[in-house]
């Protein structure tokens, strides 16, 4: 049995990214989930109570959350719920955290463009290409687009860099360790 839950709400904070002590990328944000009901007496929809969740995503999910999710957007989150309670200075505190397995935009309220990330491990994205034994294979695949002829982007250390298009349409370098974007 899996203890997964699904919530649907709006991103309430900017996404914060960091790296755990073990070196894994982490992205966090808050989601507000407000129930709505139709009030027969006023013939209008009214908002009910708002529940607040902190969402944590790790590793590759952290990188794609950092690149894709923005404050105010409608999202659907699937993950494991953890409730915590503690007491400090005579007050009782509660936290509600979802450790996300999946995060996506709620397409019933808008549209989104999806770009699939590589299924290869992140470290293989920066490995130099192997030399081909067959000279014809060394020429690589046939390229139709002029963009395909550009040189491989490299970072300051000469390593292959991963470039993605940010929300403004500008190219940004993706830090494979933290999942954060840097200007090119």
Secondary structure as UniProt FT lines:
FT   STRAND          4..11
FT   STRAND          16..19
FT   TURN            21..22
FT   STRAND          25..39
FT   TURN            40..43
FT   STRAND          44..58
FT   HELIX           60..68
FT   TURN            71..72
FT   STRAND          74..88
FT   TURN            89..90
FT   STRAND          91..105
FT   TURN            107..108
FT   HELIX           122..126
FT   HELIX           135..138
FT   HELIX           146..149
FT   TURN            156..157
FT   STRAND          162..165
FT   TURN            167..168
FT   STRAND          171..174
FT   TURN            176..178
FT   STRAND          181..183
//
